[in-house]
Amino acid sequence: MERPSTETAQVDAQSEEWFASYAEPSNQPSNRHRHGRHQRRRDPRRQRDRLGTMMMILSVVFVAAMTACFYTVLTR
């Protein structure tokens, strides 16, 4: 159970005005809801970045495999 506070907050008019300007209207959905919807969309830029990352990883693995094969041929 909370105790009632005996202190009062002192807020200047400028900061109160600033906070009031960022108040969200009640007829719009919350930011969290919009963010969730935005995250589910397919972003072609993000897919292209992911494809580039996968190609980079595959090329490193391919070079490592070719180096291993070359090393085994040389040591025989």
N, C-alpha and C positions, 0 to 999 in steps of 0.2 A: 504494500500500500504506500502510495506516495505522500510525502509530507507537503503541505502547502508552503510555497516559497514566500519568504518574507522580503526578498530583494526584488526591486523592479528594474527592468531593463531600460536603459536610456538609449534611444535611437535617434540620431539626428534626422532632420527632414530630408536631406539629400539621399542618404542611404535608404530611407523608407521609400522614397520616390523610385530609386533604382530597382529595389526589390519588387515594387508594384508593377514596374514596366515589364518584368519578366514573368509575371503571373500568367499561368496558362488558362485560356478560356475553357469553361466546363463543357462546351459543345464539341471540342476537338478530342480525338483519342490521345491517350497518354504517349509520351515520348518512347517509353519502353515498348509499347505495342508497335509503333511505327518502326522502331529499330529492328524488332524481330521480323517484321515483314520485309524490311530492306535486306536483312541478312539472307533470307531465303531465296532472293532473286539470283539468277545466274548472271554473273558479271563476265563478259567476254575477255576483258583485260586480265582479270584474275585467272581465268582458265588459260590464257596465253602465257602468263607468268608461270603457272604451274607446269605447263607443257615444257617451257624452257628449262625449268629446274629439273624436270625428269630427264630431258635430253642430256643435260649436263652430267647428271649422275650416271646415266647409261654410258656416256662416252668415257667417263673416268673408269667405270667397271670394265669396259671393252679394252681400254689401253692397258689396264692392269692384267687382264687375261692374256692379251697378246704379249706383254712383257714376260709373263710366267711361261708361256709356250716357248718364246725365244730363249729364255734362260734354260729351260729343260733340254732344248735341242743343242744348245751350246755345251752343256755339261756332260753330254753323252759321249 
